[in-house]
Amino acid sequence: MDHMQWSKEEEDEARKKVEENSATRVAPEEQVKFENAANKYWDTFYQTHKNKFFKNRNWLLREFPEILPVDQNTKEKLGESSWDPARSSISRTQGTETHRQETFVSSEPGSRERSASNPDLEEYSRGPRKAEQFPGSKATFRILEVGCGAGNSVFPILNTLQNIPGSFLYCCDFAPEAVELVKSHEAYSEAHCSAFIHDVCDDGLAYPFPDGTLDVILLVFVLSSIHPDRMQAVIHRLSRLLKPGGMLLFRDHGRYDNAQLRFKKGRCLSENFYVRGDGTRAYFFTKGEIHRMFCEAGLHEKQNLVDHRLQVNRKKQIQMHRVWVQGKFQKPSCWTPRSADEHALPSPD
């Protein structure tokens, strides 16, 4: 069911479930382990599941048309591609935006821990200067997907970008196995894409392109896998990569999503932050938290919505309340982060 509104009773029940499953916290020493080895848990995830776990995000261009440069030529090219160029499924009802979502979605890795011996990281340890050549240096429209996983966003995007001259896609993940899955895919092309291992939580690690060169950053089901204390610093760093006018596109788990309610006692790390049985983690956001974090980074809010869905598993005859938060944030021509040194997650609304 599209964009259903929760009753007060349903929201109270969800809140009660969260209070119950977060009453017992993971021991501090275990929390340190999950933080320090975050990349290893995701690497094991991709060694196990390869590219079979998540579905391709063929909804991306409907929800985020900003992924493509806006001009008449692009629109014509888009019409020739295999993407469905039908109108965006975002609708406005009494000032509220809603949108479609893929049938199944789960959090995917962002970036946390890097391997000091990894040659891909060493190659770009200092980063390129603006005058130097770098992958995609001749492109006129550049996109970065953070936490690319096995490429479930990468290849739908590449399928369209190949029809648009001057476009280039970067994608990174801190799990080496994920990056290798992308590079070994038959649709991967170094002429249009550069996949690299990167930890977005490492402020000292340079990207393989200069700051201020990206038109779009895609941050989809990634921020939730990062420790809340590190989120603000990550958004600040990503904001520096954008050109003036560039867009950061966000989508992630919302507060009281069915995935949060299903956690058992003893899996809670901190308020609204959990660890799964495989060691990967997930945070569940409010709209207010997203607003404050991205605005603290000096970005202008263009969209910030909560999407409530009712999904039905006909095989198991169960209903699931799904909640996602989606936002679009633009870098102004005169960019000044408000509080670059305040990196903790703001308190929720």
Secondary structure, DSSP 4 states (H G I P E B T S, - for coil): -TTPPPPHHHHHHHHHHHHHHTSSBPPHHHHHHHHHTHHHHHHHHHHHHTTSSSPP-TTHHHH-GGGS--SHHHHHHHHHSSS--PPPS-EEETTEEE----S------------TT-HHHHHTSS---TTS--TTTT-SEEEEEES-TTTTTHHHHHHHHTTSTTEEEEEEES-HHHHHHHHTSTT--TTTEEEEE--TT-TTPPPSS-TT-EEEEEEES-GGGS-HHHHHHHHHHHHHHEEEEEEEEEEEEBTT-HHHHTPPTT-EEETTEEE-TTS-EEE-B-HHHHHHHHHHTTPEEEEEEEEEEEEEETTTTEEEEEEEEEEEEE--SS---S-TT--SPPPP-
